[in-house]
Amino acid sequence: MKTIIIQFGGTGDLALKKLYPAYEQLINKGYDFTVLALGRRYTTKEEFLTSTLHEETNKGFLDKLDYLYYDMKDVTSPKKLSSKMKELINDEKEVELIYYLALQPSLYEEAISQIQETDASMDCLCTLTKKIVVEKPFGFDLESAKRYNAILQTAFTDKEIFRIDHYLGKEFMQNLLIMRFHNDIIRSIWDKDSIESIQIVFDETHGVDQRLGFYEQIGVVRDTIQNHILQIITYLTMNEPASLSPEDIAVEKVKVLRAITPIEEFHMGRYESLGVNSGHIVDTPTYAALRLYVNTYFFAGIPIFVRTGKMQKDAKSLIYVKFKNTTKQVMHDDSIAENGVIINIHPELTIDISMNLKEPNTSWKSKPVRFRFNQTETFGANTPEAYEQIVQKILQGDKSLFPSMREITESWRIVTPMLETNLPIEVYPVRTLPRFATKLAADNEFQWFV
């Protein structure tokens, strides 16, 4: 069977920085597919190749990469696309078309309409199957997500729709489930009887001025909280699924999301230089801190604290699971540190377990010590990038790394108060933690792990 990936947004940053490297790696590993890039930036394939790809690009990938100048505003574009695809199909009898929409959600409706027009004019003598891939955020709020899904379902079944949250393709996400459900020692303590609190920190050093027009429509809630953060929380707090199949995992994730009430304790801010060269005031939140609870039997009462945003001093992505320090209370010794699990996501994947051991040459004085797993040291440096795993699953028809529409709907419900708030947005100096993040910690009597 011949597989063709039709890459909408084929000259955009996502395609250039993430997707083409992923396609190249998969083709190098033996996967057989053709990529047709669609874009307006270049008029010919030669101009596209010389302007976008590096000299070290594998020839095997170049032989599988084609380009078509495509303007969605041009009514003749679908016919040009149909003609190009017939050329690529040639005399193949079985063909799979994968439409990858690396586009803003606002363009989905027009893209789907053009895809339907293209499909209707194909009339090739072959058996066609198809899939469609859409990026996060899926919609801008709960209402738009439902509307976009209805649009997709006019041309595709739910089985054919792959909604991406690329964090699900990262090794640390998959390791969360293995760590929790393949280790009895962890399973027995992973609940409200042992865990005191959970922190999730996503600090990024870069800003958003280079993609300001897009980010003004998105903001920090749509960029990371509605998708990445809530997906991480489902993996941290879901019940053990009947199996690790996509269907069984999705069932348990939806249960978690339904058990989270809309977020009420939150604060947001923007870095002070945001949009300084744009000629207008930009009041889009670039940082947020919040608290939420998962109201299930095993996790009720455990506060989950989140902070995430741009223009910080250091890039930090981690999860800190803090366990109750009963020993300190019983022994009346404040020097006894709590136990914890520290999952570093960036800059490298490590999992630390913090325990207390006797400090040498002391009279029973304990000191916290970390036992570390390092992904690179244990399994090597060639762990596949998230998008490589994502694309591989799409080619295989495996939906295990893709959120279901029910998950997306519940996620939008949870963050709705953050989207509708009229609270003032704090302006924070670049490379500094917003004051509200520190205040959230003080009000809830905890300290950020980093």
Buried (B, 14 or more C-beta within 10 A) or exposed (E): EBBBBBBBBBBBEBBBEBBBBBBBBBBEEEBEBBBBBBBEEBEEBEEBBEEBBEEEBEEEBEEBBBBBBBEBEEEEBBBBBBEBBBEBBEEBEEBBBBBBBBBBBEBBBEBBBBBBBBBEBBEBEBEEEBBBBBBBBBBBBBEBBBBBBEBBBEBBEEEBBBBBBBBBBBBBBBBBBEBBBEEEEBEEBBBBEBBBBBBBBBBBEEBBBEEBEEBBEBBBBBBBBBBBBBBBBBBBBBBEBEEBEBEBBBBBBBBBBBBBEEBEBBBBBBBEBBBEEEEEEBEBBBBBBBBBBBEBEBBEEBBBBBBBBBBBEEEBBBBBBBBBBEBBEEEEEEEBBBBBBBBBBBEEBBBBBBBBEEEEEEEEEBBBBEEEBEBEEEEEEEBBBBBBBBBBBBBEEEBBBBBBBBBBBBBBBBBBBBBEBEEEBBEBEBEEBBEBBBEBBEEEEBEBBE
